[in-house]
Amino acid sequence: MALFADIVINDGQGTPAAHTFAKAVRDGDLVEWHDRSAGVLAGFKKISLRVRPASNLQGVYKVTIKVMDPKLAVTAPASGSGVQPNPTQAYFTTATHEFLIPAASDAQARKDILAYAKNLLSNTQISEAVELFAPPV
């Protein structure tokens, strides 16, 4: 079993920058990491991982991974009162990956589904659908 540790991953910039997602929350079946570089909670990038066990030996485990990337609204340097307004989220992008894994699955089946998911995300058709809103024709 992996230890709860910081995660470092690159962004999608022309020259990728590494982002450190530090350990943040561990509560039951939920674990979260936060990239605190924005300086304010509203701007923290987050990764969450939830592993829900099967209800019985023939059940299905559910593993959900989510990445959230908020963008802060641009505010005026100061209001009429001279007080800087609190930062707020303008929007956020999210990616959710969910794996449904039967308790009866063997190690190779679990390795295969993970490999398919990783490789699918790097497929050109999938990349263009996400980056350019251009599904295959």
TORPA-4810 file (N, C-alpha, C, O; in nm, 3 decimals):
<nodes>
NODE_1_0.085_-0.118_0.000_0.000_0.000_0.000_0.089_0.124_0.000_0.184_0.133_0.078_M
NODE_2_0.057_0.218_-0.088_0.136_0.341_-0.098_0.116_0.429_0.026_0.008_0.430_0.085_A
NODE_3_0.219_0.501_0.062_0.210_0.596_0.173_0.147_0.725_0.123_0.165_0.762_0.007_L
NODE_4_0.075_0.792_0.211_0.014_0.922_0.179_0.126_1.023_0.173_0.180_1.064_0.276_F
NODE_5_0.164_1.065_0.051_0.276_1.156_0.030_0.238_1.262_-0.073_0.139_1.246_-0.144_A
NODE_6_0.317_1.368_-0.080_0.293_1.472_-0.179_0.301_1.413_-0.319_0.371_1.314_-0.342_D
NODE_7_0.230_1.476_-0.415_0.231_1.437_-0.555_0.283_1.554_-0.636_0.237_1.666_-0.619_I
NODE_8_0.381_1.528_-0.724_0.435_1.632_-0.812_0.403_1.592_-0.955_0.447_1.486_-1.001_V
NODE_9_0.327_1.677_-1.027_0.293_1.651_-1.167_0.309_1.780_-1.247_0.299_1.890_-1.193_I
NODE_10_0.334_1.764_-1.376_0.353_1.879_-1.465_0.221_1.928_-1.521_0.125_1.852_-1.534_N
NODE_11_0.217_2.057_-1.554_0.100_2.114_-1.621_0.116_2.098_-1.772_0.207_2.029_-1.818_D
NODE_12_0.028_2.161_-1.848_0.030_2.147_-1.993_0.089_2.265_-2.067_0.063_2.281_-2.186_G
NODE_13_0.167_2.348_-2.000_0.228_2.465_-2.064_0.329_2.421_-2.171_0.373_2.306_-2.171_Q
NODE_14_0.365_2.513_-2.262_0.465_2.485_-2.363_0.593_2.434_-2.301_0.652_2.337_-2.348_G
NODE_15_0.636_2.500_-2.194_0.745_2.450_-2.111_0.679_2.408_-1.980_0.651_2.492_-1.895_T
NODE_16_0.654_2.277_-1.964_0.578_2.232_-1.847_0.643_2.272_-1.715_0.765_2.266_-1.698_P
NODE_17_0.559_2.314_-1.622_0.604_2.347_-1.488_0.553_2.240_-1.393_0.439_2.194_-1.405_A
NODE_18_0.636_2.200_-1.299_0.596_2.100_-1.200_0.513_2.167_-1.091_0.545_2.277_-1.045_A
NODE_19_0.406_2.102_-1.051_0.320_2.150_-0.943_0.321_2.046_-0.832_0.305_1.927_-0.856_H
NODE_20_0.342_2.094_-0.709_0.341_2.005_-0.593_0.205_2.011_-0.526_0.160_2.117_-0.481_T
NODE_21_0.140_1.897_-0.521_0.014_1.883_-0.451_0.046_1.820_-0.316_0.082_1.702_-0.308_F
NODE_22_0.034_1.900_-0.210_0.071_1.856_-0.076_-0.044_1.781_-0.010_-0.161_1.806_-0.038_A
NODE_23_-0.009_1.689_0.079_-0.110_1.616_0.156_-0.201_1.717_0.226_-0.153_1.814_0.285_K
NODE_24_-0.333_1.694_0.218_-0.425_1.790_0.277_-0.531_1.727_0.365_-0.550_1.768_0.479_A
NODE_25_-0.602_1.626_0.312_-0.716_1.568_0.384_-0.707_1.417_0.377_-0.678_1.359_0.272_V
NODE_26_-0.733_1.354_0.489_-0.752_1.209_0.493_-0.870_1.185_0.584_-0.861_1.203_0.705_R
NODE_27_-0.983_1.142_0.524_-1.106_1.126_0.600_-1.181_1.004_0.548_-1.247_1.011_0.444_D
NODE_28_-1.172_0.895_0.618_-1.239_0.772_0.576_-1.184_0.724_0.443_-1.064_0.697_0.431_G
NODE_29_-1.272_0.714_0.342_-1.229_0.665_0.211_-1.185_0.777_0.117_-1.161_0.752_-0.002_D
NODE_30_-1.174_0.900_0.167_-1.135_1.015_0.085_-0.996_1.064_0.124_-0.964_1.079_0.243_L
NODE_31_-0.913_1.091_0.022_-0.782_1.151_0.042_-0.772_1.268_-0.056_-0.813_1.256_-0.171_V
NODE_32_-0.718_1.382_-0.009_-0.702_1.500_-0.096_-0.562_1.557_-0.085_-0.498_1.551_0.020_E
NODE_33_-0.517_1.612_-0.199_-0.392_1.685_-0.206_-0.424_1.823_-0.261_-0.512_1.836_-0.346_W
NODE_34_-0.352_1.926_-0.214_-0.376_2.064_-0.262_-0.245_2.125_-0.311_-0.140_2.109_-0.249_H
NODE_35_-0.253_2.196_-0.423_-0.144_2.281_-0.470_-0.177_2.419_-0.416_-0.268_2.486_-0.464_D
NODE_36_-0.103_2.461_-0.316_-0.133_2.586_-0.245_-0.063_2.708_-0.304_-0.061_2.814_-0.242_R
NODE_37_-0.006_2.696_-0.423_0.073_2.805_-0.481_-0.010_2.930_-0.509_0.047_3.039_-0.520_S
NODE_38_-0.142_2.918_-0.521_-0.225_3.036_-0.545_-0.229_3.129_-0.424_-0.257_3.248_-0.438_A
NODE_39_-0.199_3.076_-0.306_-0.195_3.158_-0.186_-0.328_3.174_-0.114_-0.330_3.207_0.004_G
NODE_40_-0.439_3.150_-0.183_-0.572_3.160_-0.121_-0.649_3.032_-0.151_-0.637_2.975_-0.259_V
NODE_41_-0.729_2.989_-0.055_-0.802_2.864_-0.066_-0.885_2.855_-0.195_-0.891_2.749_-0.257_L
NODE_42_-0.947_2.964_-0.236_-1.030_2.963_-0.357_-0.950_2.927_-0.481_-1.008_2.882_-0.580_A
NODE_43_-0.820_2.945_-0.478_-0.736_2.916_-0.594_-0.657_2.787_-0.586_-0.580_2.756_-0.677_G
NODE_44_-0.673_2.711_-0.478_-0.597_2.587_-0.464_-0.640_2.485_-0.569_-0.758_2.456_-0.582_F
NODE_45_-0.545_2.430_-0.643_-0.570_2.316_-0.729_-0.581_2.195_-0.637_-0.513_2.188_-0.535_K
NODE_46_-0.668_2.097_-0.674_-0.690_1.984_-0.585_-0.691_1.852_-0.662_-0.735_1.845_-0.777_K
NODE_47_-0.641_1.750_-0.596_-0.655_1.612_-0.643_-0.727_1.539_-0.531_-0.691_1.551_-0.414_I
NODE_48_-0.830_1.463_-0.568_-0.897_1.380_-0.467_-0.897_1.235_-0.513_-0.903_1.206_-0.633_S
NODE_49_-0.892_1.147_-0.417_-0.894_1.002_-0.443_-0.990_0.941_-0.342_-0.978_0.963_-0.222_L
NODE_50_-1.085_0.863_-0.393_-1.180_0.794_-0.306_-1.182_0.647_-0.348_-1.201_0.615_-0.466_R
NODE_51_-1.162_0.559_-0.251_-1.169_0.415_-0.277_-1.281_0.360_-0.191_-1.273_0.356_-0.069_V
NODE_52_-1.388_0.318_-0.259_-1.502_0.262_-0.187_-1.498_0.111_-0.201_-1.502_0.059_-0.313_R
NODE_53_-1.491_0.040_-0.090_-1.482_-0.105_-0.096_-1.613_-0.169_-0.144_-1.720_-0.110_-0.135_P
NODE_54_-1.599_-0.290_-0.194_-1.717_-0.368_-0.234_-1.798_-0.402_-0.111_-1.744_-0.419_-0.001_A
NODE_55_-1.928_-0.412_-0.129_-2.016_-0.442_-0.015_-2.012_-0.590_0.023_-2.049_-0.627_0.135_S
NODE_56_-1.967_-0.676_-0.070_-1.953_-0.818_-0.040_-1.845_-0.876_-0.131_-1.788_-0.803_-0.213_N
NODE_57_-1.816_-1.003_-0.118_-1.707_-1.064_-0.195_-1.731_-1.061_-0.346_-1.635_-1.063_-0.423_L
NODE_58_-1.854_-1.057_-0.389_-1.885_-1.052_-0.532_-1.909_-0.909_-0.579_-1.941_-0.888_-0.696_Q
NODE_59_-1.895_-0.813_-0.491_-1.926_-0.674_-0.523_-1.821_-0.608_-0.612_-1.731_-0.673_-0.665_G
NODE_60_-1.836_-0.477_-0.626_-1.749_-0.398_-0.712_-1.687_-0.285_-0.630_-1.757_-0.211_-0.562_V
NODE_61_-1.554_-0.275_-0.637_-1.484_-0.162_-0.577_-1.500_-0.042_-0.669_-1.506_-0.058_-0.791_Y
NODE_62_-1.507_0.076_-0.612_-1.519_0.198_-0.692_-1.404_0.290_-0.654_-1.392_0.332_-0.539_K
NODE_63_-1.318_0.321_-0.751_-1.205_0.410_-0.730_-1.230_0.534_-0.814_-1.242_0.525_-0.936_V
NODE_64_-1.237_0.651_-0.750_-1.264_0.776_-0.820_-1.149_0.872_-0.795_-1.111_0.899_-0.681_T
NODE_65_-1.094_0.925_-0.905_-0.985_1.021_-0.900_-1.034_1.149_-0.966_-1.092_1.145_-1.075_I
NODE_66_-1.012_1.261_-0.901_-1.059_1.388_-0.955_-0.947_1.491_-0.946_-0.877_1.499_-0.844_K
NODE_67_-0.930_1.569_-1.051_-0.836_1.681_-1.053_-0.916_1.807_-1.080_-0.993_1.812_-1.175_V
NODE_68_-0.899_1.909_-0.996_-0.972_2.036_-1.011_-0.872_2.151_-1.019_-0.781_2.162_-0.938_M
NODE_69_-0.892_2.237_-1.118_-0.800_2.349_-1.142_-0.880_2.479_-1.148_-0.929_2.516_-1.254_D
NODE_70_-0.894_2.550_-1.035_-0.971_2.674_-1.034_-0.892_2.791_-1.093_-0.769_2.795_-1.085_P
NODE_71_-0.963_2.883_-1.152_-0.905_3.008_-1.200_-0.974_3.120_-1.124_-1.097_3.124_-1.113_K
NODE_72_-0.893_3.210_-1.071_-0.948_3.320_-0.992_-0.993_3.435_-1.081_-0.935_3.460_-1.186_L
NODE_73_-1.098_3.502_-1.038_-1.148_3.619_-1.109_-1.048_3.733_-1.094_-0.986_3.749_-0.989_A
NODE_74_-1.035_3.812_-1.199_-0.947_3.930_-1.192_-1.028_4.041_-1.126_-1.137_4.076_-1.172_V
NODE_75_-0.973_4.095_-1.019_-1.043_4.202_-0.947_-0.967_4.333_-0.960_-0.847_4.334_-0.989_T
NODE_76_-1.037_4.441_-0.939_-0.973_4.572_-0.940_-0.875_4.578_-0.823_-0.899_4.515_-0.720_A
NODE_77_-0.765_4.653_-0.837_-0.666_4.659_-0.730_-0.724_4.705_-0.596_-0.674_4.666_-0.490_P
NODE_78_-0.826_4.784_-0.600_-0.889_4.828_-0.475_-1.027_4.881_-0.507_-1.051_4.935_-0.615_A
NODE_79_-1.117_4.866_-0.413_-1.251_4.920_-0.432_-1.249_5.069_-0.398_-1.144_5.124_-0.364_S
NODE_80_-1.362_5.134_-0.409_-1.371_5.275_-0.376_-1.329_5.305_-0.234_-1.285_5.415_-0.203_G
NODE_81_-1.343_5.205_-0.147_-1.304_5.224_-0.007_-1.155_5.202_0.014_-1.103_5.226_0.123_S
NODE_82_-1.084_5.156_-0.093_-0.942_5.129_-0.080_-0.912_4.990_-0.029_-0.796_4.955_-0.005_G
NODE_83_-1.016_4.908_-0.013_-0.998_4.772_0.037_-0.999_4.675_-0.080_-1.090_4.677_-0.163_V
NODE_84_-0.896_4.591_-0.086_-0.888_4.489_-0.191_-0.997_4.384_-0.169_-1.007_4.330_-0.059_Q
NODE_85_-1.079_4.354_-0.271_-1.182_4.251_-0.252_-1.119_4.112_-0.238_-1.010_4.087_-0.288_P
NODE_86_-1.190_4.023_-0.169_-1.143_3.886_-0.154_-1.140_3.816_-0.289_-1.230_3.835_-0.371_N
NODE_87_-1.038_3.735_-0.314_-1.034_3.659_-0.440_-1.151_3.561_-0.447_-1.189_3.502_-0.346_P
NODE_88_-1.206_3.545_-0.565_-1.314_3.448_-0.588_-1.282_3.366_-0.712_-1.204_3.408_-0.797_T
NODE_89_-1.343_3.250_-0.720_-1.325_3.166_-0.838_-1.406_3.220_-0.953_-1.525_3.248_-0.939_Q
NODE_90_-1.342_3.236_-1.069_-1.414_3.271_-1.190_-1.476_3.144_-1.248_-1.591_3.145_-1.291_A
NODE_91_-1.399_3.035_-1.249_-1.443_2.904_-1.296_-1.338_2.802_-1.256_-1.231_2.839_-1.206_Y
NODE_92_-1.368_2.674_-1.277_-1.265_2.572_-1.258_-1.288_2.460_-1.358_-1.401_2.428_-1.394_F
NODE_93_-1.178_2.401_-1.401_-1.184_2.285_-1.489_-1.165_2.161_-1.403_-1.093_2.163_-1.303_T
NODE_94_-1.229_2.052_-1.443_-1.225_1.929_-1.365_-1.210_1.809_-1.457_-1.267_1.805_-1.567_T
NODE_95_-1.134_1.711_-1.413_-1.128_1.581_-1.479_-1.160_1.476_-1.375_-1.102_1.474_-1.266_A
NODE_96_-1.253_1.387_-1.408_-1.291_1.280_-1.317_-1.268_1.146_-1.386_-1.309_1.125_-1.500_T
NODE_97_-1.201_1.059_-1.317_-1.174_0.925_-1.368_-1.231_0.826_-1.267_-1.202_0.834_-1.148_H
NODE_98_-1.312_0.734_-1.316_-1.376_0.639_-1.226_-1.349_0.497_-1.274_-1.367_0.466_-1.392_E
NODE_99_-1.307_0.413_-1.184_-1.281_0.274_-1.214_-1.377_0.189_-1.133_-1.387_0.205_-1.011_F
NODE_100_-1.448_0.098_-1.198_-1.534_0.002_-1.131_-1.465_-0.133_-1.145_-1.452_-0.186_-1.256_L
NODE_101_-1.421_-0.188_-1.032_-1.336_-0.306_-1.034_-1.402_-0.418_-0.955_-1.412_-0.409_-0.832_I
NODE_102_-1.447_-0.523_-1.023_-1.509_-0.635_-0.951_-1.411_-0.697_-0.850_-1.292_-0.708_-0.878_P
NODE_103_-1.461_-0.735_-0.736_-1.377_-0.798_-0.635_-1.313_-0.925_-0.689_-1.207_-0.966_-0.641_A
NODE_104_-1.375_-0.989_-0.788_-1.323_-1.113_-0.845_-1.212_-1.089_-0.948_-1.153_-1.186_-0.996_A
NODE_105_-1.184_-0.965_-0.983_-1.082_-0.939_-1.086_-0.944_-0.977_-1.036_-0.913_-0.964_-0.918_S
NODE_106_-0.859_-1.024_-1.131_-0.723_-1.059_-1.092_-0.630_-0.938_-1.113_-0.671_-0.837_-1.171_D
NODE_107_-0.507_-0.951_-1.066_-0.411_-0.840_-1.072_-0.387_-0.794_-1.215_-0.374_-0.674_-1.239_A
NODE_108_-0.381_-0.887_-1.311_-0.356_-0.848_-1.450_-0.471_-0.768_-1.507_-0.448_-0.672_-1.582_Q
NODE_109_-0.594_-0.802_-1.475_-0.710_-0.726_-1.522_-0.705_-0.583_-1.469_-0.740_-0.489_-1.540_A
NODE_110_-0.662_-0.567_-1.344_-0.654_-0.433_-1.284_-0.540_-0.353_-1.347_-0.555_-0.233_-1.372_R
NODE_111_-0.426_-0.419_-1.374_-0.316_-0.351_-1.444_-0.359_-0.309_-1.583_-0.327_-0.198_-1.627_K
NODE_112_-0.431_-0.397_-1.653_-0.475_-0.366_-1.790_-0.568_-0.246_-1.793_-0.549_-0.157_-1.877_D
NODE_113_-0.667_-0.240_-1.705_-0.762_-0.128_-1.711_-0.693_0.003_-1.678_-0.727_0.107_-1.735_I
NODE_114_-0.595_0.001_-1.587_-0.519_0.122_-1.557_-0.436_0.164_-1.678_-0.431_0.283_-1.710_L
NODE_115_-0.371_0.070_-1.745_-0.292_0.101_-1.863_-0.380_0.156_-1.975_-0.342_0.252_-2.042_A
NODE_116_-0.499_0.097_-1.995_-0.590_0.148_-2.097_-0.628_0.293_-2.067_-0.629_0.377_-2.157_Y
NODE_117_-0.659_0.321_-1.942_-0.698_0.457_-1.904_-0.585_0.556_-1.926_-0.607_0.664_-1.981_A
NODE_118_-0.463_0.522_-1.883_-0.348_0.610_-1.902_-0.324_0.638_-2.050_-0.307_0.752_-2.092_K
NODE_119_-0.324_0.531_-2.128_-0.295_0.545_-2.270_-0.407_0.615_-2.346_-0.381_0.688_-2.441_N
NODE_120_-0.530_0.594_-2.304_-0.642_0.661_-2.368_-0.630_0.813_-2.356_-0.659_0.885_-2.452_L
NODE_121_-0.588_0.861_-2.240_-0.576_1.005_-2.220_-0.468_1.068_-2.308_-0.472_1.189_-2.333_L
NODE_122_-0.373_0.990_-2.355_-0.270_1.045_-2.443_-0.302_1.022_-2.591_-0.225_1.062_-2.678_S
NODE_123_-0.416_0.960_-2.620_-0.459_0.937_-2.758_-0.496_1.069_-2.825_-0.560_1.154_-2.762_N
NODE_124_-0.457_1.088_-2.950_-0.481_1.213_-3.023_-0.629_1.248_-3.030_-0.666_1.364_-3.013_T
NODE_125_-0.714_1.149_-3.056_-0.858_1.177_-3.067_-0.914_1.230_-2.936_-0.997_1.320_-2.935_Q
NODE_126_-0.868_1.173_-2.826_-0.915_1.217_-2.694_-0.856_1.355_-2.662_-0.927_1.443_-2.613_I
NODE_127_-0.726_1.373_-2.690_-0.661_1.502_-2.663_-0.729_1.615_-2.738_-0.755_1.721_-2.681_S
NODE_128_-0.759_1.594_-2.867_-0.823_1.700_-2.946_-0.966_1.727_-2.899_-1.012_1.841_-2.905_E
NODE_129_-1.035_1.625_-2.853_-1.171_1.646_-2.801_-1.168_1.737_-2.678_-1.254_1.823_-2.662_A
NODE_130_-1.068_1.716_-2.591_-1.057_1.797_-2.469_-1.000_1.935_-2.498_-1.056_2.036_-2.456_V
NODE_131_-0.888_1.940_-2.571_-0.818_2.067_-2.593_-0.885_2.157_-2.696_-0.882_2.279_-2.682_E
NODE_132_-0.947_2.098_-2.800_-1.000_2.177_-2.911_-1.152_2.164_-2.927_-1.209_2.221_-3.020_L
NODE_133_-1.217_2.092_-2.838_-1.360_2.061_-2.852_-1.390_2.000_-2.989_-1.492_2.030_-3.050_F
NODE_134_-1.300_1.913_-3.035_-1.310_1.858_-3.170_-1.319_1.705_-3.162_-1.216_1.637_-3.159_A
NODE_135_-1.441_1.650_-3.159_-1.455_1.504_-3.158_-1.414_1.448_-3.293_-1.414_1.520_-3.393_P
NODE_136_-1.380_1.319_-3.299_-1.344_1.258_-3.427_-1.460_1.265_-3.525_-1.577_1.258_-3.485_P
NODE_137_-1.428_1.278_-3.653_-1.533_1.283_-3.756_-1.523_1.162_-3.847_-1.603_1.149_-3.940_V
</nodes>
